[in-house]
């Protein structure tokens, strides 16, 4: 290989490295300029509209958990919730972060029963049969046969899981942050000292109701607002 060929190849490598470095530098600069500052996220998440939407979303999700508590053989034992507000912006190849602020609520409830799991599931389907019920599982949509050992039902917006002979409901995940910091971040556990292991030991079979996250407040970069 001649020195001219080697020199040409070396120059091409330098050009590729320089181009890549330039893209990274430009991307980092764009990320710094376009992302929503933490101070702005806190201010927007603390607005009256956000507070009202937050209360509406929480009451909506708590209402669903109460519907399961009304099932005769189920008893509510534990509720966990995380309320997260984040800022958008930054360098990305998608439009997923094209917002100034987005606030989302995550809720999971835990119940116990000392009845046969098959009987409890049948009661849940009966509750879901009622018109207007927030329970999406019903005798017309959800097979009961063989469900006992499956350990899970999934419907739009809800996932219901329960202890089986093969596996048990897991403990709630830890809070994403060590401390709550409303309105940007809240982490709740009611009651605080309750665990899945305690529920199982004292009260019997554990059932977990995981509700889909609800984005209750959002302001897009063009100023468009969304609330629940």
Secondary structure, DSSP 8 states (H G I E B T S, - for coil): --HHHHHHHHHHHHHHHHHHHHHHHHHHHHHHHHS--HHHHHHHHTSHHHHHHHHHHHHHHHHHHHHHHTSTT-EEEEEEEEEEEEE--SS-SSSTT-EEEEEEEEEEEEEEE-S-HHHHHHHHHHHHHSTT-S----TTTS--TTHHHH-EEEETTEEEEE--SS---------SSSS-BTTTEEEEEESTT--HHHHHHHH-EEEEEEE--EEEEEEETTS-EEE-
